[in-house]
């Protein structure tokens, strides 16, 4: 992580694992507009191995798995959110069961995407 503070006539930067309370203190002291935080721990999902595994063919089940993993949710957690079982989520992800329109709408709300991604 890199934090850069700009306040005329000076500029300084801090690198490393910077505690949030320090960043908050810098923002309070110098203002949000003068403190820039660059995180190097953010990873592009498309570069991750699990994405490359499922990226070959775009199917509703593969999209479901992609969005679930993107937000770090387990099949069990998703099942609880949509009122079904872990096995049913697994079956949808592996194309053994279709995703209904109602379920697609629920998934769209959870992942903030179009329901068409799951139909």
C-alpha positions, 0 to 999 in steps of 0.5 A: 500500500502507498499513501501520498500526502500533498499539502503545499508546500510539501509532499510525503509518502508512506509505503507498507502495511499502513493501519487504517487509523493512521490513514484516517488521521492523515485524512483528518489532518490534511483533508481527503483531497490531499491524501491518496491511498493506492492499494497494491493488494487488489487483484484483477479477478480475471488474472486469478487461476479460478477465473481462468478455469471457468472462463472458457465457456460463458454459461449461467452456472459458470457465471454463478460460480464466478460471481459467488467466488468474486465476493468470497461467498461459499455455496452454503452461504449463498444457499442460505441467502436464496433459501435453498441447499448447498447441493442445489447451488452446486447443481446450478453451478455444474449445470445439473439443474437450471437456474429459474427466473425467480432465482436469477432475479434473487442472484442479480440482487445479491451480486448487483448484476443483470439477471440475464447473467444467470439465464 
